Amino acid sequence: MIRNAADEQELRALFADWLRTSSALDIDGAMRPLDPDIHSYEHVAPLQYRGIDAIREVCQQGFDLIKGDFEWDIPDLQVIVRDDIAIAWGLNRMRYRSASAPEIENWSRSTRVFQKKDGQWKMIHQHLSVPADPRTGQARFDLKP
């Protein structure tokens, strides 16, 4: 496999900053790597969100629900870069802690597509999902790798 090490490192640094700012519930930092015309398949309805304003709104709603400490990481992040397109995927681990409740940890799946525009990587698509039990149709937030 041909790899572009410099671009891959740049994307990994972008992810590290993005996860850090998102964990701090910094909505502006969370939006920084997103392209204005991003298409996203989020964990919540509707089926898709189009544009950074829609993503900002759904992310802010999620941030507003968090009472206490929040941590988000992607321990198994994989990145492939080809010219001006990059794909990144991995399992999202989100942890929520508060003084009034036990720690909650859940995992989900993610795939993200980036395009280099004017020398900067911008997320143009993301797909988030949670496995479902085929017998009940219920999302499985209890699964761990």
DRENPA-3360 file (N, C-alpha, C; in nm, 2 decimals, always signed):
BEGIN
1 = MIRNAADE = +0.08/-0.12/+0.00/+0.00/+0.00/+0.00/+0.09/+0.12/+0.00 ~ +0.06/+0.22/-0.09/+0.13/+0.34/-0.09/+0.07/+0.43/+0.01 ~ +0.16/+0.49/+0.09/+0.11/+0.58/+0.20/+0.17/+0.72/+0.18 ~ +0.10/+0.82/+0.22/+0.16/+0.95/+0.22/+0.17/+0.99/+0.37 ~ +0.29/+0.97/+0.42/+0.31/+0.98/+0.57/+0.28/+1.12/+0.62 ~ +0.32/+1.22/+0.55/+0.30/+1.36/+0.60/+0.16/+1.39/+0.61 ~ +0.08/+1.36/+0.50/-0.07/+1.38/+0.51/-0.13/+1.30/+0.61 ~ -0.09/+1.17/+0.63/-0.15/+1.09/+0.73/-0.12/+1.15/+0.87;
9 = QELRALFA = +0.00/+1.19/+0.90/+0.03/+1.26/+1.03/-0.05/+1.38/+1.05 ~ -0.07/+1.46/+0.94/-0.15/+1.58/+0.95/-0.30/+1.55/+0.99 ~ -0.35/+1.44/+0.93/-0.49/+1.40/+0.96/-0.50/+1.35/+1.10 ~ -0.40/+1.27/+1.15/-0.40/+1.22/+1.28/-0.39/+1.34/+1.38 ~ -0.31/+1.44/+1.35/-0.31/+1.56/+1.44/-0.44/+1.63/+1.44 ~ -0.51/+1.64/+1.32/-0.64/+1.70/+1.31/-0.74/+1.63/+1.40 ~ -0.73/+1.49/+1.39/-0.82/+1.41/+1.48/-0.80/+1.44/+1.62 ~ -0.67/+1.44/+1.66/-0.63/+1.46/+1.80/-0.69/+1.59/+1.85;
17 = DWLRTSSA = -0.68/+1.70/+1.77/-0.73/+1.83/+1.81/-0.88/+1.83/+1.82 ~ -0.94/+1.76/+1.72/-1.09/+1.76/+1.71/-1.15/+1.68/+1.82 ~ -1.09/+1.57/+1.86/-1.14/+1.49/+1.97/-1.12/+1.57/+2.10 ~ -1.01/+1.64/+2.12/-0.98/+1.72/+2.24/-1.08/+1.83/+2.25 ~ -1.11/+1.91/+2.14/-1.20/+2.02/+2.15/-1.34/+1.97/+2.17 ~ -1.38/+1.86/+2.11/-1.51/+1.80/+2.13/-1.53/+1.75/+2.27 ~ -1.43/+1.69/+2.33/-1.43/+1.64/+2.47/-1.45/+1.76/+2.56 ~ -1.40/+1.87/+2.52/-1.41/+2.00/+2.60/-1.55/+2.07/+2.58;
25 = LDIDGAMR = -1.63/+2.01/+2.49/-1.76/+2.06/+2.45/-1.75/+2.20/+2.39 ~ -1.64/+2.22/+2.31/-1.61/+2.34/+2.24/-1.67/+2.33/+2.10 ~ -1.79/+2.38/+2.08/-1.86/+2.37/+1.96/-1.78/+2.43/+1.84 ~ -1.72/+2.54/+1.86/-1.64/+2.60/+1.75/-1.52/+2.51/+1.71 ~ -1.45/+2.45/+1.81/-1.34/+2.36/+1.78/-1.39/+2.24/+1.71 ~ -1.51/+2.19/+1.75/-1.57/+2.07/+1.69/-1.60/+2.09/+1.55 ~ -1.64/+2.21/+1.51/-1.68/+2.24/+1.37/-1.56/+2.28/+1.28 ~ -1.45/+2.31/+1.34/-1.33/+2.35/+1.27/-1.29/+2.27/+1.15;
33 = PLDPDIHS = -1.28/+2.13/+1.16/-1.24/+2.05/+1.05/-1.35/+2.02/+0.95 ~ -1.47/+2.06/+0.97/-1.59/+2.03/+0.88/-1.60/+2.12/+0.76 ~ -1.62/+2.07/+0.65/-1.65/+2.14/+0.53/-1.79/+2.21/+0.54 ~ -1.81/+2.33/+0.49/-1.94/+2.39/+0.50/-2.05/+2.30/+0.43 ~ -2.02/+2.22/+0.33/-2.12/+2.14/+0.27/-2.12/+1.99/+0.31 ~ -2.07/+1.97/+0.43/-2.06/+1.83/+0.48/-2.20/+1.76/+0.47 ~ -2.19/+1.63/+0.44/-2.31/+1.54/+0.46/-2.28/+1.44/+0.57 ~ -2.37/+1.42/+0.66/-2.34/+1.34/+0.77/-2.46/+1.25/+0.80;
41 = YEHVAPLQ = -2.43/+1.12/+0.83/-2.53/+1.03/+0.88/-2.50/+1.01/+1.03 ~ -2.58/+1.08/+1.11/-2.55/+1.09/+1.26/-2.62/+0.97/+1.33 ~ -2.60/+0.96/+1.46/-2.66/+0.86/+1.54/-2.81/+0.88/+1.56 ~ -2.85/+1.00/+1.54/-2.99/+1.04/+1.57/-3.06/+1.08/+1.44 ~ -3.20/+1.07/+1.44/-3.28/+1.11/+1.33/-3.26/+1.26/+1.30 ~ -3.28/+1.30/+1.17/-3.32/+1.22/+1.06/-3.21/+1.14/+1.00 ~ -3.24/+1.08/+0.88/-3.14/+0.99/+0.82/-3.01/+1.06/+0.78 ~ -3.02/+1.19/+0.74/-2.90/+1.26/+0.71/-2.91/+1.40/+0.74;
49 = YRGIDAIR = -2.79/+1.46/+0.76/-2.78/+1.61/+0.79/-2.69/+1.66/+0.67 ~ -2.73/+1.78/+0.62/-2.65/+1.84/+0.52/-2.61/+1.98/+0.56 ~ -2.48/+2.01/+0.55/-2.43/+2.14/+0.58/-2.39/+2.16/+0.73 ~ -2.29/+2.24/+0.74/-2.23/+2.26/+0.88/-2.33/+2.32/+0.98 ~ -2.42/+2.40/+0.93/-2.52/+2.45/+1.03/-2.60/+2.34/+1.09 ~ -2.64/+2.25/+1.01/-2.72/+2.14/+1.07/-2.64/+2.05/+1.16 ~ -2.51/+2.03/+1.13/-2.42/+1.95/+1.22/-2.40/+2.03/+1.35 ~ -2.38/+2.16/+1.34/-2.36/+2.24/+1.46/-2.48/+2.22/+1.55;
57 = EVCQQGFD = -2.59/+2.23/+1.50/-2.72/+2.22/+1.58/-2.73/+2.09/+1.65 ~ -2.71/+1.98/+1.58/-2.72/+1.85/+1.64/-2.61/+1.82/+1.74 ~ -2.49/+1.87/+1.71/-2.38/+1.85/+1.81/-2.40/+1.94/+1.93 ~ -2.45/+2.06/+1.91/-2.48/+2.14/+2.03/-2.58/+2.08/+2.12 ~ -2.69/+2.02/+2.06/-2.79/+1.95/+2.13/-2.73/+1.84/+2.22 ~ -2.64/+1.76/+2.15/-2.57/+1.66/+2.23/-2.48/+1.71/+2.34 ~ -2.41/+1.82/+2.31/-2.32/+1.88/+2.42/-2.41/+1.93/+2.53 ~ -2.52/+1.98/+2.50/-2.61/+2.04/+2.61/-2.66/+1.93/+2.70;
65 = LIKGDFEW = -2.67/+1.80/+2.66/-2.72/+1.69/+2.74/-2.61/+1.64/+2.84 ~ -2.49/+1.68/+2.81/-2.38/+1.63/+2.90/-2.36/+1.71/+3.02 ~ -2.38/+1.64/+3.14/-2.36/+1.70/+3.27/-2.25/+1.63/+3.34 ~ -2.13/+1.69/+3.34/-2.02/+1.63/+3.40/-1.91/+1.62/+3.30 ~ -1.82/+1.52/+3.32/-1.70/+1.51/+3.23/-1.73/+1.42/+3.11 ~ -1.67/+1.46/+3.00/-1.70/+1.38/+2.87/-1.56/+1.36/+2.81 ~ -1.54/+1.24/+2.76/-1.42/+1.20/+2.69/-1.46/+1.12/+2.57 ~ -1.39/+1.16/+2.45/-1.42/+1.09/+2.33/-1.28/+1.06/+2.27;
73 = DIPDLQVI = -1.27/+0.93/+2.23/-1.14/+0.89/+2.15/-1.18/+0.78/+2.05 ~ -1.08/+0.76/+1.96/-1.09/+0.66/+1.86/-0.96/+0.58/+1.87 ~ -0.96/+0.48/+1.96/-0.83/+0.41/+1.99/-0.77/+0.34/+1.86 ~ -0.86/+0.29/+1.77/-0.81/+0.21/+1.66/-0.82/+0.29/+1.53 ~ -0.80/+0.42/+1.53/-0.81/+0.50/+1.41/-0.73/+0.46/+1.30 ~ -0.79/+0.43/+1.18/-0.72/+0.40/+1.06/-0.73/+0.51/+0.96 ~ -0.63/+0.54/+0.89/-0.63/+0.65/+0.79/-0.56/+0.60/+0.66 ~ -0.63/+0.63/+0.55/-0.57/+0.61/+0.42/-0.58/+0.74/+0.34;
81 = VRDDIAIA = -0.47/+0.78/+0.28/-0.46/+0.91/+0.20/-0.43/+0.87/+0.06 ~ -0.50/+0.93/-0.03/-0.47/+0.92/-0.18/-0.49/+1.06/-0.24 ~ -0.38/+1.12/-0.27/-0.39/+1.26/-0.33/-0.46/+1.35/-0.24 ~ -0.58/+1.41/-0.29/-0.65/+1.50/-0.21/-0.77/+1.44/-0.14 ~ -0.78/+1.31/-0.13/-0.89/+1.24/-0.06/-0.83/+1.15/+0.05 ~ -0.89/+1.15/+0.17/-0.85/+1.07/+0.28/-0.98/+1.00/+0.34 ~ -0.96/+0.88/+0.38/-1.07/+0.81/+0.45/-1.01/+0.77/+0.59 ~ -1.09/+0.79/+0.69/-1.05/+0.75/+0.83/-1.17/+0.68/+0.89;
89 = WGLNRMRY = -1.14/+0.57/+0.96/-1.25/+0.50/+1.03/-1.19/+0.44/+1.16 ~ -1.29/+0.40/+1.24/-1.25/+0.34/+1.37/-1.38/+0.33/+1.46 ~ -1.35/+0.28/+1.58/-1.46/+0.27/+1.68/-1.45/+0.39/+1.77 ~ -1.56/+0.46/+1.79/-1.57/+0.57/+1.88/-1.59/+0.52/+2.02 ~ -1.51/+0.57/+2.12/-1.54/+0.54/+2.26/-1.58/+0.67/+2.32 ~ -1.70/+0.67/+2.38/-1.74/+0.79/+2.45/-1.77/+0.76/+2.60 ~ -1.71/+0.84/+2.69/-1.73/+0.82/+2.83/-1.79/+0.94/+2.89 ~ -1.88/+0.92/+2.98/-1.95/+1.03/+3.05/-1.94/+1.00/+3.20;
97 = RSASAPEI = -1.89/+1.10/+3.28/-1.88/+1.09/+3.42/-1.94/+1.21/+3.49 ~ -2.01/+1.18/+3.60/-2.07/+1.29/+3.68/-2.07/+1.24/+3.83 ~ -2.07/+1.34/+3.92/-2.07/+1.30/+4.06/-2.20/+1.23/+4.10 ~ -2.31/+1.25/+4.03/-2.44/+1.19/+4.07/-2.47/+1.06/+4.00 ~ -2.39/+1.01/+3.91/-2.42/+0.89/+3.84/-2.30/+0.81/+3.81 ~ -2.31/+0.68/+3.79/-2.20/+0.60/+3.75/-2.15/+0.63/+3.61 ~ -2.02/+0.60/+3.59/-1.96/+0.63/+3.45/-2.04/+0.55/+3.35 ~ -2.06/+0.62/+3.24/-2.12/+0.55/+3.12/-2.02/+0.55/+3.01;
105 = ENWSRSTR = -2.00/+0.43/+2.95/-1.91/+0.42/+2.83/-1.99/+0.35/+2.72 ~ -1.99/+0.41/+2.60/-2.05/+0.34/+2.49/-1.96/+0.35/+2.37 ~ -1.98/+0.26/+2.28/-1.90/+0.25/+2.15/-1.99/+0.26/+2.03 ~ -1.94/+0.32/+1.93/-2.01/+0.32/+1.80/-1.91/+0.31/+1.69 ~ -1.96/+0.31/+1.57/-1.87/+0.29/+1.45/-1.87/+0.42/+1.37 ~ -1.76/+0.45/+1.31/-1.75/+0.58/+1.23/-1.66/+0.56/+1.11 ~ -1.70/+0.62/+1.00/-1.62/+0.64/+0.88/-1.63/+0.78/+0.84 ~ -1.52/+0.84/+0.81/-1.51/+0.99/+0.77/-1.43/+1.00/+0.65;
113 = VFQKKDGQ = -1.47/+1.09/+0.56/-1.41/+1.12/+0.43/-1.36/+1.27/+0.43 ~ -1.24/+1.29/+0.40/-1.18/+1.42/+0.40/-1.13/+1.46/+0.25 ~ -1.14/+1.59/+0.22/-1.08/+1.63/+0.10/-0.99/+1.75/+0.13 ~ -0.88/+1.76/+0.06/-0.79/+1.87/+0.08/-0.83/+1.98/+0.00 ~ -0.86/+2.09/+0.06/-0.91/+2.21/-0.01/-0.83/+2.33/+0.03 ~ -0.77/+2.40/-0.06/-0.68/+2.52/-0.03/-0.58/+2.48/+0.07 ~ -0.52/+2.36/+0.06/-0.41/+2.32/+0.15/-0.46/+2.27/+0.29 ~ -0.59/+2.26/+0.31/-0.64/+2.21/+0.44/-0.73/+2.09/+0.42;
121 = WKMIHQHL = -0.72/+2.00/+0.51/-0.81/+1.88/+0.51/-0.95/+1.92/+0.57 ~ -1.05/+1.89/+0.50/-1.19/+1.92/+0.54/-1.27/+1.80/+0.54 ~ -1.35/+1.77/+0.64/-1.44/+1.66/+0.64/-1.56/+1.69/+0.55 ~ -1.58/+1.60/+0.45/-1.69/+1.62/+0.36/-1.80/+1.52/+0.38 ~ -1.77/+1.42/+0.46/-1.88/+1.32/+0.49/-1.84/+1.24/+0.61 ~ -1.94/+1.21/+0.69/-1.92/+1.12/+0.80/-2.04/+1.02/+0.81 ~ -2.01/+0.90/+0.86/-2.12/+0.80/+0.88/-2.09/+0.74/+1.01 ~ -2.19/+0.76/+1.10/-2.19/+0.71/+1.24/-2.30/+0.60/+1.25;
129 = SVPADPRT = -2.27/+0.49/+1.32/-2.37/+0.39/+1.34/-2.35/+0.31/+1.47 ~ -2.45/+0.25/+1.51/-2.45/+0.16/+1.63/-2.51/+0.03/+1.58 ~ -2.45/-0.08/+1.61/-2.51/-0.21/+1.58/-2.65/-0.23/+1.64 ~ -2.73/-0.30/+1.56/-2.86/-0.33/+1.61/-2.88/-0.48/+1.63 ~ -2.97/-0.52/+1.72/-3.01/-0.66/+1.74/-3.11/-0.69/+1.63 ~ -3.08/-0.79/+1.54/-3.17/-0.82/+1.43/-3.31/-0.87/+1.47 ~ -3.31/-0.93/+1.59/-3.44/-0.98/+1.63/-3.53/-0.87/+1.69 ~ -3.48/-0.77/+1.75/-3.56/-0.67/+1.81/-3.55/-0.53/+1.74;
137 = GQARFDLK = -3.45/-0.51/+1.66/-3.43/-0.38/+1.60/-3.37/-0.28/+1.69 ~ -3.34/-0.32/+1.82/-3.29/-0.22/+1.92/-3.14/-0.20/+1.90 ~ -3.10/-0.07/+1.91/-2.96/-0.04/+1.91/-2.89/-0.11/+2.03 ~ -2.77/-0.15/+2.00/-2.69/-0.22/+2.11/-2.57/-0.13/+2.15 ~ -2.60/-0.05/+2.26/-2.50/+0.04/+2.32/-2.41/-0.03/+2.42 ~ -2.44/-0.16/+2.45/-2.37/-0.23/+2.55/-2.25/-0.31/+2.49 ~ -2.23/-0.31/+2.36/-2.12/-0.38/+2.30/-1.99/-0.31/+2.32 ~ -1.88/-0.39/+2.33/-1.75/-0.34/+2.35/-1.66/-0.42/+2.26;
145 = P = -1.55/-0.37/+2.21/-1.46/-0.44/+2.12/-1.39/-0.56/+2.20;
% end
